[in-house]
């Protein structure tokens, strides 16, 4: 999104790989969404439709 990769918190290896590839990142808390088996893709659909 706007040249930034949104990364859920709790995935340090994924975060490092994305940053090492040269991308800017923003780590987002997703603990509440995980409680109902959701993730960033679910949240993006909700945001786009909401």
For each residue, the residues with C-beta under 8 A, 3 or more apart:
1: 4 6
2:
3: 24
4: 1 23 24 25 26
5: 18 23 24 25 26
6: 1 25 26 28 40
7: 11 14 15 18 25 26 27 28
8: 11 27 28 30 39 40
9: 27 28 29 30 31
10: 30
11: 7 8 14 15
12: 15 16
13: 16 17
14: 7 11 17 18
15: 7 11 12 18 19 25 27
16: 12 13 19 20
17: 13 14 20 21
18: 5 7 14 15 21 23 25
19: 15 16 22 23 25
20: 16 17
21: 17 18
22: 19
23: 4 5 18 19
24: 3 4 5
25: 4 5 6 7 15 18 19
26: 4 5 6 7
27: 7 8 9 15
28: 6 7 8 9 40
29: 9 32
30: 8 9 10 33 34 38 39 40 43
31: 9 34 35
32: 29 35
33: 30 36 38 39 40 42 43
34: 30 31 37 38 39
35: 31 32 38
36: 33
37: 34
38: 30 33 34 35 42 43
39: 8 30 33 34 42 43
40: 6 8 28 30 33 43 44
41: 44 45
42: 33 38 39 45 46
43: 30 33 38 39 40 46 47
44: 40 41 47 48
45: 41 42 48 49
46: 42 43 49 50
47: 43 44 50
48: 44 45
49: 45 46
50: 46 47
